[in-house]
Amino acid sequence: MVHSFVMVETAAGSIESVLEAVAGLAGVEEAHVVAGDYDVVVEVEGSDVRESIQVVSTDLRELEGIVDTRTYMALE
């Protein structure tokens, strides 16, 4: 399994709708609103790197209200 952590920046006023939409995506294990440079942290689990990239680059990035993402893949 490949675990990734995605930092999500949202448009003004869209944190809750983004959180709800992200939580419903296949491959998303957890999603939390956070304080800091980003608004939401999403934990993604995939069977391999390609599956994880699919969730982030296609499914997640296409959601309305997402301005930017930064993805970190766990090395353990």
DSSP file (Angstrom, degrees, kcal/mol; ACC not computed):
  #  RESIDUE AA STRUCTURE BP1 BP2  ACC     N-H-->O    O-->H-N    N-H-->O    O-->H-N    TCO  KAPPA ALPHA  PHI   PSI    X-CA   Y-CA   Z-CA
    1    1 A M              0   0    0      0, 0.0     2,-0.5     0, 0.0    46,-0.2   0.000 360.0 360.0 360.0 146.9    0.0    0.0    0.0
    2    2 A V  E     -A   46   0A   0     44,-3.1    44,-2.4    46,-0.2     2,-0.5  -0.963 360.0-160.3-115.0 125.5    1.1    3.6   -0.7
    3    3 A H  E     -A   45   0A   0     -2,-0.5    71,-3.1    71,-0.3     2,-0.3  -0.896  11.4-179.0-106.9 133.7    0.1    6.3    1.7
    4    4 A S  E     -AB  44  73A   0     40,-2.7    40,-2.9    -2,-0.5     2,-0.5  -0.954  18.3-149.0-129.3 150.1    0.1    9.9    0.7
    5    5 A F  E     -AB  43  72A   0     67,-3.2    67,-2.7    -2,-0.3     2,-0.5  -0.985  15.5-162.3-119.6 123.7   -0.7   13.1    2.6
    6    6 A V  E     -AB  42  71A   0     36,-3.1    36,-2.6    -2,-0.5     2,-0.5  -0.927   7.9-152.9-114.4 122.7   -2.2   15.9    0.5
    7    7 A M  E     -AB  41  70A   0     63,-3.2    63,-1.9    -2,-0.5     2,-0.5  -0.823  20.0-160.3 -91.1 127.6   -2.2   19.5    1.7
    8    8 A V  E     -AB  40  69A   0     32,-3.1    31,-2.5    -2,-0.5    32,-1.9  -0.935  13.6-159.5-119.3 127.8   -5.2   21.3    0.1
    9    9 A E  E     - B   0  68A   0     59,-3.1    58,-2.9    -2,-0.5    59,-1.4  -0.903  21.1-160.4 -99.5 130.7   -5.7   25.1   -0.2
   10   10 A T  E     - B   0  66A   0     -2,-0.5    56,-0.2    56,-0.2     3,-0.1  -0.715  21.4-101.3-110.5 161.1   -9.3   26.0   -0.7
   11   11 A A    >   -     0   0    0     54,-2.6     3,-2.0    -2,-0.3     4,-0.2  -0.392  61.9 -72.7 -70.4 157.0  -11.0   29.0   -2.1
   12   12 A A  T 3  S+     0   0    0      1,-0.3    -1,-0.2     2,-0.1    53,-0.0  -0.271 118.6   8.0 -54.6 129.8  -12.5   31.5    0.4
   13   13 A G  T 3  S+     0   0    0     -3,-0.1    -1,-0.3     1,-0.1     4,-0.2   0.550 105.1  95.5  79.1   9.0  -15.6   30.1    2.1
   14   14 A S    <>  +     0   0    0     -3,-2.0     4,-2.4    51,-0.1     5,-0.3   0.289  42.7 105.9-116.2  12.1  -15.3   26.6    0.6
   15   15 A I  H  > S+     0   0    0      1,-0.2     4,-2.7     2,-0.2     5,-0.2   0.938  83.7  45.6 -57.8 -49.9  -13.5   24.6    3.3
   16   16 A E  H  > S+     0   0    0      1,-0.2     4,-2.3     2,-0.2    -1,-0.2   0.902 114.1  47.2 -65.0 -41.8  -16.6   22.7    4.5
   17   17 A S  H  > S+     0   0    0      2,-0.2     4,-2.2     1,-0.2    -1,-0.2   0.887 114.0  48.4 -68.3 -37.1  -17.8   21.8    1.0
   18   18 A V  H  X S+     0   0    0     -4,-2.4     4,-3.0     2,-0.2     5,-0.3   0.930 110.5  51.4 -65.8 -45.2  -14.4   20.7    0.0
   19   19 A L  H  X S+     0   0    0     -4,-2.7     4,-2.2    -5,-0.3    -2,-0.2   0.922 111.8  46.9 -58.0 -45.5  -14.0   18.6    3.1
   20   20 A E  H  X S+     0   0    0     -4,-2.3     4,-0.8     2,-0.2    -1,-0.2   0.908 115.0  45.8 -63.6 -43.5  -17.3   16.9    2.5
   21   21 A A  H >< S+     0   0    0     -4,-2.2     3,-0.6     1,-0.2     4,-0.2   0.906 113.1  49.4 -67.4 -42.1  -16.5   16.2   -1.2
   22   22 A V  H >< S+     0   0    0     -4,-3.0     3,-1.9     1,-0.2    -2,-0.2   0.904 104.6  58.5 -64.0 -42.2  -13.0   14.9   -0.5
   23   23 A A  H 3< S+     0   0    0     -4,-2.2    -1,-0.2     1,-0.3    -2,-0.2   0.750 102.8  55.5 -61.6 -23.5  -14.2   12.5    2.3
   24   24 A G  T << S+     0   0    0     -4,-0.8    -1,-0.3    -3,-0.6     2,-0.2   0.475  83.8 107.8 -89.0  -1.9  -16.4   10.8   -0.3
   25   25 A L  S X  S-     0   0    0     -3,-1.9     3,-1.6    -4,-0.2     2,-0.1  -0.528  77.8-109.0 -79.3 141.3  -13.7   10.0   -2.8
   26   26 A A  T 3  S+     0   0    0      1,-0.2     3,-0.1    -2,-0.2    -1,-0.1  -0.459 105.7  28.0 -62.6 136.8  -12.5    6.4   -3.2
   27   27 A G  T 3  S+     0   0    0      1,-0.3    18,-3.1    -2,-0.1     2,-0.6   0.218  87.4 122.3  94.1 -14.1   -9.0    6.0   -1.7
   28   28 A V  E <   +C   44   0A   0     -3,-1.6    -1,-0.3    16,-0.2    16,-0.2  -0.739  33.0 177.2 -85.9 119.3   -9.4    8.8    0.9
   29   29 A E  E     -     0   0A   0     14,-2.8     2,-0.3    -2,-0.6    -1,-0.2   0.879  65.9  -6.9 -85.7 -44.2   -8.8    7.4    4.3
   30   30 A E  E     -C   43   0A   0     13,-1.2    13,-3.0     2,-0.0    -1,-0.3  -0.985  54.3-167.9-150.5 155.4   -9.2   10.6    6.3
   31   31 A A  E     -C   42   0A   0     -2,-0.3     2,-0.4    11,-0.2    11,-0.2  -0.974  12.2-179.1-147.6 136.0   -9.6   14.4    5.8
   32   32 A H  E     -C   41   0A   0      9,-2.5     9,-2.8    -2,-0.3     2,-0.4  -0.994  29.4-123.2-139.0 140.7   -9.2   17.1    8.4
   33   33 A V  E     -C   40   0A   0     -2,-0.4     2,-0.3     7,-0.2     7,-0.3  -0.681  42.0-176.5 -75.9 134.3   -9.5   20.9    8.5
   34   34 A V        -     0   0    0      5,-2.4     2,-0.4    -2,-0.4    -2,-0.0  -0.888  26.8-119.4-132.8 162.2   -6.3   22.3    9.8
   35   35 A A  S    S+     0   0    0     -2,-0.3     2,-0.3     2,-0.0     3,-0.1  -0.815  71.8  55.0 -98.1 143.1   -4.8   25.7   10.7
   36   36 A G  S    S-     0   0    0     -2,-0.4    -2,-0.0     1,-0.1     0, 0.0  -0.962 108.2 -25.4 137.7-154.6   -1.7   26.8    8.8
   37   37 A D  S    S+     0   0    0     -2,-0.3     2,-0.3   -28,-0.0    -1,-0.1   0.767 126.1  45.6 -68.5 -26.2   -0.6   27.4    5.2
   38   38 A Y        -     0   0    0     -3,-0.1   -29,-0.2     1,-0.1     3,-0.1  -0.750  69.7-145.7-116.0 165.0   -3.2   24.9    4.0
   39   39 A D  S    S+     0   0    0    -31,-2.5    -5,-2.4     1,-0.3     2,-0.4   0.770  79.0  26.9-101.5 -32.5   -6.9   24.4    4.9
   40   40 A V  E     -AC   8  33A   0    -32,-1.9   -32,-3.1    -7,-0.3     2,-0.5  -0.994  58.9-154.6-136.8 138.9   -7.4   20.6    4.6
   41   41 A V  E     -AC   7  32A   0     -9,-2.8    -9,-2.5    -2,-0.4     2,-0.4  -0.971  17.1-166.7-113.0 129.4   -5.1   17.6    5.0
   42   42 A V  E     -AC   6  31A   0    -36,-2.6   -36,-3.1    -2,-0.5     2,-0.6  -0.951  12.2-150.3-120.0 131.5   -6.1   14.5    3.2
   43   43 A E  E     -AC   5  30A   0    -13,-3.0   -14,-2.8    -2,-0.4   -13,-1.2  -0.903  19.1-169.2-100.7 123.3   -4.7   11.0    3.8
   44   44 A V  E     -AC   4  28A   0    -40,-2.9   -40,-2.7    -2,-0.6     2,-0.4  -0.909   6.8-165.8-114.3 137.6   -4.9    8.9    0.6
   45   45 A E  E     +A    3   0A   0    -18,-3.1     2,-0.3    -2,-0.4   -42,-0.2  -0.990  13.4 169.9-124.4 129.9   -4.2    5.1    0.4
   46   46 A G  E     -A    2   0A   0    -44,-2.4   -44,-3.1    -2,-0.4     3,-0.1  -0.925  44.0-120.9-133.5 160.1   -3.7    3.3   -2.9
   47   47 A S  S    S-     0   0    0     -2,-0.3     2,-0.3   -46,-0.2    -1,-0.1   0.778  97.2  -3.3 -71.3 -25.3   -2.5   -0.1   -3.9
   48   48 A D  S  > S-     0   0    0    -46,-0.1     4,-1.9   -47,-0.1   -46,-0.2  -0.914  85.8 -86.9-153.2 179.0    0.4    1.4   -5.8
   49   49 A V  H  > S+     0   0    0     -2,-0.3     4,-2.7     1,-0.2     5,-0.2   0.896 121.8  55.5 -61.9 -41.7    1.8    4.8   -6.7
   50   50 A R  H  > S+     0   0    0      1,-0.2     4,-2.3     2,-0.2    -1,-0.2   0.909 107.2  49.0 -59.6 -43.0   -0.3    5.1   -9.9
   51   51 A E  H  > S+     0   0    0      2,-0.2     4,-1.9     1,-0.2    -1,-0.2   0.912 112.0  48.5 -64.2 -41.9   -3.5    4.6   -7.9
   52   52 A S  H  X S+     0   0    0     -4,-1.9     4,-2.0     1,-0.2    -2,-0.2   0.913 111.3  49.9 -63.6 -42.8   -2.5    7.3   -5.4
   53   53 A I  H  X S+     0   0    0     -4,-2.7     4,-3.3     1,-0.2     5,-0.5   0.879 107.1  55.9 -63.6 -38.1   -1.6    9.7   -8.2
   54   54 A Q  H  X>S+     0   0    0     -4,-2.3     4,-1.8    -5,-0.2     5,-1.6   0.926 107.3  48.7 -59.1 -46.4   -4.9    9.1   -9.9
   55   55 A V  I  <>S+     0   0    0     -4,-1.9     5,-2.9     3,-0.2     6,-0.2   0.924 120.6  36.4 -60.9 -44.6   -6.8   10.1   -6.7
   56   56 A V  I  <>S+     0   0    0     -4,-2.0     5,-1.5     3,-0.2    -2,-0.2   0.963 122.0  39.5 -75.9 -52.8   -4.8   13.2   -6.3
   57   57 A S  I  <5S+     0   0    0     -4,-3.3    -3,-0.2    -5,-0.2    -2,-0.2   0.793 133.0  16.2 -74.8 -28.1   -4.2   14.4   -9.8
   58   58 A T  I  X5S+     0   0    0     -4,-1.8     4,-1.2    -5,-0.5    -3,-0.2   0.833 129.2  35.6-107.9 -63.2   -7.6   13.6  -11.2
   59   59 A D  I  4<S+     0   0    0     -5,-1.6     4,-0.3     2,-0.2    -3,-0.2   0.936 125.7  35.3 -63.4 -50.6  -10.3   13.0   -8.6
   60   60 A L  I >4<S+     0   0    0     -5,-2.9     3,-1.6    -6,-0.2    -1,-0.2   0.935 115.6  52.4 -72.6 -48.1   -9.1   15.5   -6.0
   61   61 A R  T 34<S+     0   0    0     -5,-1.5    -1,-0.2     1,-0.3    -2,-0.2   0.723 103.2  60.2 -65.3 -21.4   -7.9   18.3   -8.2
   62   62 A E  T 3< S+     0   0    0     -4,-1.2    -1,-0.3    -3,-0.1    -2,-0.2   0.575  79.4 110.5 -83.5  -8.3  -11.2   18.4  -10.2
   63   63 A L  S X  S-     0   0    0     -3,-1.6     3,-1.4    -4,-0.3     2,-0.2  -0.430  76.8-110.9 -70.3 138.7  -13.3   19.3   -7.2
   64   64 A E  T 3  S+     0   0    0      1,-0.2     3,-0.1    -2,-0.1    -1,-0.1  -0.458 100.4  32.5 -67.4 137.3  -14.7   22.8   -7.1
   65   65 A G  T 3  S+     0   0    0      1,-0.3   -54,-2.6    -2,-0.2     2,-0.6   0.306  83.4 121.4  99.8  -7.7  -13.2   25.0   -4.5
   66   66 A I  E <   +B   10   0A   0     -3,-1.4    -1,-0.3   -56,-0.2   -56,-0.2  -0.805  30.2 173.3 -92.2 123.8   -9.7   23.5   -4.5
   67   67 A V  E     -     0   0A   0    -58,-2.9     2,-0.3    -2,-0.6   -57,-0.2   0.842  63.5  -9.2 -94.1 -43.3   -7.1   26.2   -5.4
   68   68 A D  E     -B    9   0A   0    -59,-1.4   -59,-3.1     2,-0.0    -1,-0.4  -0.991  56.0-160.0-156.0 153.8   -3.8   24.2   -4.9
   69   69 A T  E     -B    8   0A   0     -2,-0.3     2,-0.4   -61,-0.2   -61,-0.2  -0.964   4.5-162.9-135.8 156.8   -2.5   20.9   -3.5
   70   70 A R  E     -B    7   0A   0    -63,-1.9   -63,-3.2    -2,-0.3     2,-0.4  -0.982  16.9-154.0-137.9 127.5    0.8   19.6   -2.3
   71   71 A T  E     -B    6   0A   0     -2,-0.4     2,-0.4   -65,-0.2   -65,-0.2  -0.866  11.1-173.3-113.0 135.4    1.3   15.9   -2.1
   72   72 A Y  E     -B    5   0A   0    -67,-2.7   -67,-3.2    -2,-0.4     2,-0.5  -0.991  13.2-151.0-124.4 122.3    3.7   14.0    0.2
   73   73 A M  E     -B    4   0A   0     -2,-0.4   -69,-0.3   -69,-0.2     2,-0.1  -0.801  22.1-120.3 -94.8 132.8    4.2   10.2   -0.2
   74   74 A A        -     0   0    0    -71,-3.1   -71,-0.3    -2,-0.5    -1,-0.0  -0.448  15.1-157.2 -69.8 141.4    5.1    8.3    2.9
   75   75 A L              0   0    0      1,-0.2    -1,-0.1    -2,-0.1    -2,-0.0   0.382 360.0 360.0-100.3   1.9    8.4    6.4    2.6
   76   76 A E              0   0    0    -73,-0.1    -1,-0.2     0, 0.0    -2,-0.0   0.430 360.0 360.0-101.5 360.0    7.7    3.8    5.3
